[in-house]
Amino acid sequence: MYGSCSKEEQRLREVAERARSNGSAEVLVLPADVSRLDECKRFIEETINHFGHLDHLVNNAGVAFVDVFEEVTSITNLQEVLNVNFRGAIYPTYYAIPHLRKVRGKIVVDASATAGFPVPRISAYNTSKAAVVNFYEPMSMEIGDEIGITSETPGWTESEISKGIFMNCKGMQALISAMPVMPADECAEGIVKSASQGERNITEPFWVRILILYRLPVPETVKWSFALLSPTKQWRGRQLPSKSLEDDAKSK
């Protein structure tokens, strides 16, 4: 049995059909806005009313907004990122905990490896994902072993965000092109395997874990690498080659 929640009902129905074709006996489609507390309460309650119990909760909602902070034309764009990415994870969790505790269920949280890196242009996205990581770490100690919590921090993964918003931004194309993009199905398989084994934290692919460790002794080198690939006006008083490339692209 499988329940799926999203604001886009048509996309949900497509996911439902795929779930049925893969053997799910019963699929419940629940359109909802996870950034709203009342709707999170509603879809958890409807899930319980329909199935009678809740085994697992997967918090995978995410949006991104790409721009240099001082050039943002509407601060509400950043507010949406924070609301969906952070509140959209903790609201369902709040209402799911009593039901998950009854069956010793699991919570899977999708964060991002970018939360640990100074990636320009996506400061709100990075902040929201860092908040998710820092929320579930202490919460996992509060809950103990009653509910399994797996926090996933993947690198670039095939998704609507990486294909659409990021790749349509000249300032992000060089950064994404320089790093391998993980197939979505491979990422999903890794999450399911790790959550099933009770792992608390997973970071995929392997090279991202190495990069995170590398940042600890040489943070300035990591900053320079991201600044070089992500166009900004300047860094440490220097005009970066990546900024010149972006300006050339805009003039064409």
C-alpha positions in Angstrom: 0.0 0.0 0.0 1.3 3.4 -0.9 0.2 7.0 -0.3 1.5 10.0 -2.1 1.1 13.7 -1.4 1.8 16.8 -3.6 0.2 20.0 -4.9 0.1 18.7 -8.5 -2.6 16.1 -8.7 -1.9 15.1 -12.2 1.7 14.3 -11.4 0.5 12.4 -8.4 -1.7 10.2 -10.5 1.2 9.5 -12.8 3.2 8.3 -9.8 0.2 6.3 -8.6 0.0 4.5 -12.0 3.7 3.7 -11.8 3.3 2.4 -8.3 0.4 0.1 -9.4 2.4 -1.2 -12.3 5.3 -2.0 -9.9 3.0 -4.1 -7.7 1.3 -1.7 -5.2 -2.0 -3.2 -4.3 -3.6 0.1 -3.3 -2.5 3.7 -3.9 -4.0 6.7 -2.2 -3.5 10.1 -4.0 -3.8 13.2 -1.7 -3.2 16.6 -3.2 -1.9 19.0 -0.5 0.4 21.9 0.1 3.1 20.7 2.6 4.0 24.3 3.5 0.5 24.6 5.2 0.1 23.1 8.7 -3.6 22.3 8.3 -3.1 20.4 5.0 -0.3 18.3 6.5 -2.6 17.4 9.4 -5.4 16.5 6.9 -3.3 14.2 4.7 -1.9 12.3 7.6 -5.4 11.8 9.1 -6.8 10.8 5.7 -4.0 8.2 5.3 -4.8 6.8 8.7 -8.5 6.7 8.0 -7.9 4.9 4.7 -5.2 2.4 5.6 -5.7 2.2 9.3 -2.0 2.8 10.1 1.1 4.6 9.0 4.3 2.6 8.5 6.7 5.2 7.0 6.9 8.9 6.1 9.1 10.1 3.3 9.7 13.9 3.3 10.8 14.6 -0.3 9.1 18.0 -1.1 11.5 20.6 -2.5 11.7 23.8 -4.5 14.6 26.0 -5.5 15.1 29.6 -6.5 18.4 30.6 -8.1 19.7 34.2 -7.9 22.2 36.4 -6.3 20.6 37.5 -3.0 20.9 41.3 -3.6 19.4 40.9 -7.1 16.3 39.1 -5.9 13.2 41.1 -7.1 10.7 39.5 -4.7 11.7 38.2 -1.2 8.5 36.0 -1.3 10.4 33.7 -3.7 12.9 32.9 -1.0 10.1 32.6 1.6 8.5 29.8 -0.5 11.8 27.9 -0.6 12.1 28.0 3.2 8.4 27.1 3.7 8.3 24.1 1.4 11.8 22.7 2.1 11.8 23.1 5.8 8.3 23.5 7.1 7.1 21.0 4.5 9.2 18.4 6.3 8.6 19.1 9.9 4.8 19.7 9.7 4.0 16.2 8.4 6.5 14.7 10.8 4.7 16.3 13.8 1.4 14.7 12.9 3.0 11.4 11.9 5.1 10.7 15.0 2.3 9.3 17.2 1.2 6.8 14.5 4.8 5.8 13.5 5.6 5.1 17.2 2.9 2.5 17.3 4.5 0.4 14.6 8.1 1.5 15.1 8.0 3.0 11.7 10.6 5.1 9.8 11.0 8.7 8.6 13.1 9.4 5.5 14.2 13.0 5.0 15.6 14.3 1.8 18.1 17.1 2.4 21.0 18.0 0.1 24.8 17.8 0.1 24.7 21.5 -0.9 23.7 22.3 2.7 27.4 21.7 3.6 28.9 23.8 0.8 29.1 27.5 0.1 27.3 27.3 -3.3 26.5 30.9 -4.6 23.1 31.8 -6.0 21.1 29.2 -4.0 21.6 30.6 -0.4 17.9 30.1 0.5 17.9 26.5 -0.8 21.2 25.7 1.1 19.8 27.3 4.2 16.5 25.3 4.1 18.4 22.0 3.6 20.8 22.8 6.4 17.9 23.5 8.6 16.4 20.2 7.8 19.6 18.3 8.7 20.0 20.3 11.9 16.4 19.7 12.9 16.4 15.9 12.5 19.7 15.2 14.1 18.7 16.2 17.6 15.2 14.9 17.0 16.5 11.4 16.3 18.1 11.5 19.8 14.8 12.6 21.4 12.9 9.8 19.8 15.6 7.2 20.3 14.9 3.8 18.7 11.1 4.1 18.7 11.2 5.6 15.2 13.9 5.1 12.6 15.1 8.4 11.0 17.2 8.4 7.9 18.6 11.7 6.6 19.7 11.7 3.0 22.1 14.3 1.7 22.7 13.5 -2.0 24.8 15.4 -4.5 23.4 16.5 -7.8 20.5 14.2 -8.6 18.3 13.9 -11.7 15.2 15.8 -10.8 12.9 18.7 -12.0 15.2 21.1 -10.1 18.4 20.0 -11.7 16.9 19.6 -15.1 14.8 22.8 -15.0 15.6 25.7 -12.7 19.3 25.0 -12.3 20.1 24.2 -15.9 18.1 27.2 -17.2 20.3 29.5 -15.2 23.6 30.4 -16.9 25.2 30.9 -13.5 24.6 27.3 -12.5 25.3 25.4 -15.7 29.0 25.3 -15.3 28.7 24.1 -11.7 26.3 21.2 -12.6 28.2 20.3 -15.7 31.4 19.9 -13.7 29.8 17.3 -11.4 28.3 13.9 -12.2 24.5 13.9 -11.9 23.1 10.8 -10.1 20.2 9.0 -11.8 17.0 9.3 -9.8 16.3 5.6 -9.7 19.8 4.8 -8.4 19.4 7.5 -5.7 16.0 6.0 -4.7 17.4 2.5 -4.5 20.2 3.7 -2.2 17.7 5.5 0.0 15.4 2.4 0.4 18.4 0.2 1.1 19.9 2.5 3.7 16.5 3.2 5.4 15.8 -0.5 5.5 19.1 -1.2 7.2 18.4 1.5 9.8 21.2 3.9 8.7 20.9 7.3 10.2 22.7 9.3 7.5 23.5 8.6 3.9 25.3 10.7 1.3 25.5 9.6 -2.3 27.3 9.3 -4.5 30.6 8.4 -2.8 32.7 11.3 -4.2 30.4 13.8 -2.4 31.4 12.2 1.0 35.0 12.7 0.1 34.4 16.4 -0.9 32.7 17.0 2.5 35.7 15.6 4.4 38.0 17.6 2.2 36.3 20.8 3.2 37.2 20.5 6.9 41.0 20.9 6.5 41.0 23.3 3.5 37.7 25.3 3.5 39.2 28.2 1.5 40.1 25.8 -1.4 36.5 24.5 -1.5 35.1 28.1 -1.5 37.4 29.1 -4.4 36.3 26.0 -6.4 32.6 26.9 -6.0 33.2 30.6 -6.7 35.1 29.7 -9.8 32.3 27.6 -11.2 29.4 29.8 -10.0 29.5 33.3 -11.4 29.4 36.1 -8.9 30.5 39.7 -9.2 33.8 39.1 -7.5 35.4 37.1 -4.8 38.2 38.5 -2.5 38.4 41.5 -4.8 38.9 39.5 -8.0 36.8 39.3 -11.1 36.2 35.6 -11.7 36.5 33.9 -15.1 33.0 32.3 -14.6 31.4 35.8 -14.2 32.9 36.9 -17.5 31.6 33.7 -19.2 28.1 34.5 -17.9 28.2 38.1 -19.1 29.3 36.9 -22.5 26.3 34.4 -22.6 23.8 37.2 -21.7 25.1 39.5 -24.4 24.5 36.9 -27.2 
